Amino acid sequence: MDLQAHGNVATEEAFLANALFGQGLPHEAEDHLWEAGLSYHLDEVAEKHLQEAQALAPDHAAVLIGLYRFYFYKGRLAEALEVAKRCLVKAAQENGFASDWRRVVAVDAGFAAYENILPRFFLFSLKGYAYLQMRLGNLAAGHEAVVKLLELDPSDKIGARVLLDVLNRMGQDDD
């Protein structure tokens, strides 16, 4: 399955992580995230730094995004999905949404305004969740999340339609 929809997500996740860094992240946890980035090519070292950051700030968005990116780009998709689920819970809490993403509705936040960081964090978390569900073969769960993304973001600023297009093309010849 060729899903290039995730292409811009790395840049967007970095922006979100940076935007959320200054909000209560202990300096030591930030140092561990920095060291994890510098040692990314050394899996065990980078993961150890991420675990240390997580121990210091277990539910901080920047730590969760760091963990998600590490697992995702290392091809550890099941672990990335678990972190995406934690991101959804964190984003729902931060936004005052229902704890079940299926119950979030468009009027719950200014989803249309791309500069609204907290609602955007929720959308990106849901997009990561949808994408990983698809990659792991859980197509129904992925489809459900993509439909919710398009309901919350009908102008598709987040790029969910690409995922829906992939789902719709599955099983068709690539002529």
N, C-alpha and C positions, 0 to 999 in steps of 0.2 A: 504494500500500500504506500503510494508516494504522497505524503502529506506535507507539501511545502507551506501550508498555512501557518506553520509554527515558525517560519523564517524571521519575521519581524519581532516575534515575541521576546527573543533574548534582549534586544535593545529596549523594548518596552518594559520588561521585567527589571532591567538594570535601572531604568528611570524610576520605577515604583520603589525599588529597594532604596535608592538614594533619597527619594522624597520621604520615605518612612524612617530612614536611619535616625534622624535627630529626635525622634519621639520616644524617649525612654529606653534606648538601647544602651546598656552598660558599655563603658569604654573598652573593657576587657573583651566583651563579646564582639565588638566592632573590630578589635585587633585580630581576633581569631578568624573572623570572616575575611579580613584582608589577607591574613596568612594562608587561608584556604585557597583564595584566589591565586596567590603567588605560587602555591605548591600544587596547583590543579593537576599537573602531569604526574604527580606522585600520589596515586589514589589513597593509600593508607594514611599518609600525612595529611592530605587535604580533608579526608573524611574525619580524622581525629580532631582537626581544628573546627570543623563544622559541629561535631558532637560537643566540643567544649563550649562553643557559642550557644548551642542549644541548651546545655546545662545551665548556663548563665542567664539566658533569656528564652525559655522554652516556647513561648507563644508570640514572640516578636515577629512581625511581618518580614523584616529584613533577614532574619535567621531562617524562617520558613522558605523564603524565596531562594536563599542561598542553597539550602538543602534540596529544594525542588530542582534547581538548575543543575546541581552536581549529579543527582541521580538521573535526571533526564539525559544529560549529555554523555553520561557514562553508560547509557543504554540500560539502566536499571529501572525499567519502566514501572514495575509493580511497586517499587519503593517510592518512585516519583508520584504515583497515583495516591499512595497513602498520604504523602505530604500535601498533594493538591486537595485532598479531603480536609486536611487540617487547615489549609489556607481558606477554604470555603467557610469553615466554622469561624475562623478568626475574622474574615471579611464580613460575615453576617453579624457577628457581635459588634464589630467596629461601626457598622452602618445602622445597627438597631433593627436588623431584618429578622424574620422568622429563622429558626435554626435549620429548617429544612429548605434548601434552595428552591425546591419545587413550589414553595408557597410564596416566594418573593414575586412581587408584581411591579410593573413599570412605574407606578405612582409612588413606590416606596423611596425612590431617590432620583436625583437628576442624572439618570444614565445617559441622556442625550448630550450632556455637556462633557466633552472629552477631558476637560481640565479638572473635573471632580475626581480627585485621587482615590478616595475611599470607595465610591461606587465602581470606579474603574478597577480597583484591586479585586473587587468581587467578580466583575466580568472576566478579568484575566484568569482568576482562579477557576471559574466555571469553564472557561475555554480550555485551560490546561486539563481539567478533569475530563471534559468531553473528548479531547484529542487522545488522551491516554486510554480512555475506555475503548475508543476505536482501535488504537494500535494494539491493545491487548485482546481484541476480538469481541469485546462486549458492545456490539453495534447498537443494540436497542438502548442501552444506557447512554451511549455516546449521542445517539439521535435525540433522545429526550433532552439532554443537556443543550444540544445545539438549538433545538426548537425554543427552549427557554431563553437562550442568549438572544435569538432573533426577536423574541417577544419583548425582552427588556431593552434591546438595542436595535430597533427596526431599521435605522439608517445604516446599520452594520459597520460602525466605526471600529469595532473590535475584530472584524474579519471572520465571523462565524460562517458566513455563507459558503466560503471555500470548503469548510468541513462538510456542510450539507451537500454541496456538489459532489464531493468525493463519495459520500454515502449513496447518493442517487446514481452515480456512475458504476458503483460496484457490480460486478458480474456482467458488465457490458464489454464488448470488444473495444480495444484502444485504437480504432482506425483513425 
